[in-house]
Every structure is written in structure tokens, then in C-alpha cells.
Amino acid sequence: MKLDEQIEFWLNQMKEIVNDHSRPEKQKASDLDDLEEQIKDRLDDLKLNFEDEYIEDVMGRLVELRGLDSLPN
């Protein structure tokens, strides 16, 4: 499975934010929302043509970090 460096970077940033207990909850939520949107936008970029397996993996990790609310409707 080919990983995307940019998405992996954003996922790592999300992990750091989730584990940062000094950051106010409202700020955490806002920062996580922004990163989640960037990840989803990149996954939707047709010219990058990600494998379905990788998209499923990334979405699974988003759910681990954000809960089921991060799944697309």
C-alpha cells in the first residue's frame, strides 16, 4: 500500500493535537476539523488516484482520532 506523505503528516499532527492536554478543547476541535477537511479534500483529488485500501485505512485512523462523526454521510 502506497502512503501519501502529506496525509501521513496531517494524521500525525492530529495525533499530537489530540494528545496535547494544554490546548483548550474548542481550539483542539477547530484545529482537528481543519486538518480533517484537508485530508478529505486530498483523498478526493482525482489526479492523485489513491488506492481504495489506503482511503479505507486513512478513514479508519480518522475515526480512531475523531470518533464516528468523522465518517462521510
Backbone torsions as a table, in degrees:
resi	resn	phi	psi	omega
1	MET	NA	126.9	-179.2
2	LYS	-85.1	124.3	178.6
3	LEU	-90.7	150.4	176.0
4	ASP	-100.7	120.5	-175.6
5	GLU	-59.1	-40.6	-178.1
6	GLN	-65.1	-45.7	179.1
7	ILE	-63.9	-42.1	179.0
8	GLU	-61.5	-39.2	177.6
9	PHE	-61.3	-47.8	-179.6
10	TRP	-63.7	-39.6	177.9
11	LEU	-63.2	-39.8	177.1
12	ASN	-65.1	-38.8	176.2
13	GLN	-61.8	-40.6	179.2
14	MET	-61.9	-42.0	177.9
15	LYS	-59.8	-43.6	179.9
16	GLU	-62.4	-41.5	-179.6
17	ILE	-65.0	-45.3	179.9
18	VAL	-58.3	-38.7	-176.8
19	ASN	-88.3	-1.5	-178.9
20	ASP	-86.3	98.4	-175.6
21	HIS	-80.0	-6.9	178.9
22	SER	-87.9	-13.4	-177.7
23	ARG	-85.2	132.8	178.1
24	PRO	-61.1	145.2	-176.3
25	GLU	-56.4	-41.0	-178.7
26	LYS	-62.7	-42.0	178.4
27	GLN	-65.6	-42.6	177.8
28	LYS	-56.5	-49.5	-177.1
29	ALA	-60.2	-43.3	-179.7
30	SER	-64.0	-46.6	179.8
31	ASP	-63.6	-42.1	179.4
32	LEU	-66.1	-40.3	177.5
33	ASP	-59.7	-45.1	-179.5
34	ASP	-60.3	-46.9	-179.3
35	LEU	-66.6	-39.8	179.1
36	GLU	-61.6	-41.2	178.1
37	GLU	-63.8	-42.0	178.9
38	GLN	-61.5	-42.3	179.5
39	ILE	-63.1	-47.6	-178.0
40	LYS	-64.9	-39.3	177.4
41	ASP	-62.0	-41.5	-179.6
42	ARG	-67.9	-39.2	178.3
43	LEU	-63.7	-31.1	-179.2
44	ASP	-81.0	-8.6	-177.7
45	ASP	-70.3	108.9	-173.9
46	LEU	-62.8	-32.7	-176.9
47	LYS	-71.8	-16.5	177.0
48	LEU	-83.4	-26.7	171.6
49	ASN	48.3	64.1	179.3
50	PHE	-72.9	148.7	175.3
51	GLU	-68.5	145.2	178.4
52	ASP	-56.6	-38.1	-179.4
53	GLU	-60.4	-41.3	-180.0
54	TYR	-69.2	-41.3	178.8
55	ILE	-60.4	-44.4	178.3
56	GLU	-61.6	-40.8	179.4
57	ASP	-62.8	-46.5	-179.6
58	VAL	-63.1	-45.0	179.9
59	MET	-63.0	-37.3	177.1
60	GLY	-62.4	-41.8	178.6
61	ARG	-69.1	-34.5	175.3
62	LEU	-62.4	-42.3	179.1
63	VAL	-62.5	-40.6	177.8
64	GLU	-59.7	-39.1	-177.7
65	LEU	-80.9	-36.7	-170.5
66	ARG	-112.8	-16.4	-173.7
67	GLY	93.0	178.0	-174.7
68	LEU	-65.3	-17.5	-179.8
69	ASP	-62.4	-20.1	-176.4
70	SER	-81.5	-9.4	178.0
71	LEU	-71.7	142.7	177.0
72	PRO	-66.9	149.8	-179.4
73	ASN	-78.2	NA	NA
